[in-house]
Amino acid sequence: MTGNNVVGSIVFPEASAEELEYFLGANIKNFNPNQKAIIKKLALEAQNNQKLKIEVSSNF
């Protein structure tokens, strides 16, 4: 999952809950509420299925 204005990056399932909240806070202007919910669901899914590796980052 990528976006033009995303600040930083995060990888699931390695990221902690604190890192997720920091990442979402740093990108508060870049993600709407639905996108935030999707990212949180992706984090949960990666936590439940350790074979998944999901990265959210800028595409630059």
C-alpha positions as CSV (number, residue, x, y, z in Angstrom):
1,M,0.0,0.0,0.0
2,T,1.6,3.3,-1.1
3,G,0.7,6.9,-1.2
4,N,2.3,10.1,-2.5
5,N,2.4,12.0,0.7
6,V,2.9,9.3,3.2
7,V,5.5,10.2,5.9
8,G,7.7,7.4,6.8
9,S,6.8,3.7,6.5
10,I,5.5,0.9,8.6
11,V,5.8,-2.9,8.2
12,F,3.3,-5.4,9.7
13,P,3.5,-7.6,11.7
14,E,6.8,-6.3,13.0
15,A,5.4,-2.9,14.0
16,S,4.1,-2.4,17.6
17,A,0.8,-0.8,18.5
18,E,2.7,2.3,19.6
19,E,4.5,2.5,16.2
20,L,1.2,2.1,14.4
21,E,-0.3,5.0,16.4
22,Y,2.8,7.2,15.8
23,F,2.7,6.4,12.0
24,L,-1.1,7.3,11.8
25,G,-0.5,10.5,13.8
26,A,2.4,11.5,11.5
27,N,0.1,11.0,8.6
28,I,-3.1,12.5,10.0
29,K,-3.5,14.8,7.0
30,N,-2.8,12.0,4.5
31,F,-5.3,9.4,5.6
32,N,-9.0,9.8,5.9
33,P,-10.9,7.8,8.6
34,N,-11.7,4.9,6.3
35,Q,-8.0,4.6,5.3
36,K,-6.9,4.6,8.9
37,A,-9.4,1.8,9.6
38,I,-8.1,-0.2,6.7
39,I,-4.5,0.2,7.9
40,K,-5.5,-0.9,11.4
41,K,-7.3,-4.0,9.9
42,L,-4.2,-4.8,7.8
43,A,-2.1,-4.7,11.0
44,L,-4.5,-7.0,12.8
45,E,-4.6,-9.4,9.8
46,A,-0.8,-9.5,9.7
47,Q,-0.7,-10.2,13.4
48,N,-3.1,-13.1,13.0
49,N,-1.3,-14.5,10.0
50,Q,2.4,-14.3,10.5
51,K,3.1,-15.4,6.9
52,L,1.8,-12.0,5.7
53,K,4.2,-9.1,5.4
54,I,2.4,-5.8,4.7
55,E,4.2,-2.4,4.2
56,V,2.6,1.0,4.0
57,S,5.0,3.6,2.6
58,S,5.5,6.5,0.2
59,N,5.8,5.6,-3.4
60,F,8.6,8.0,-3.9
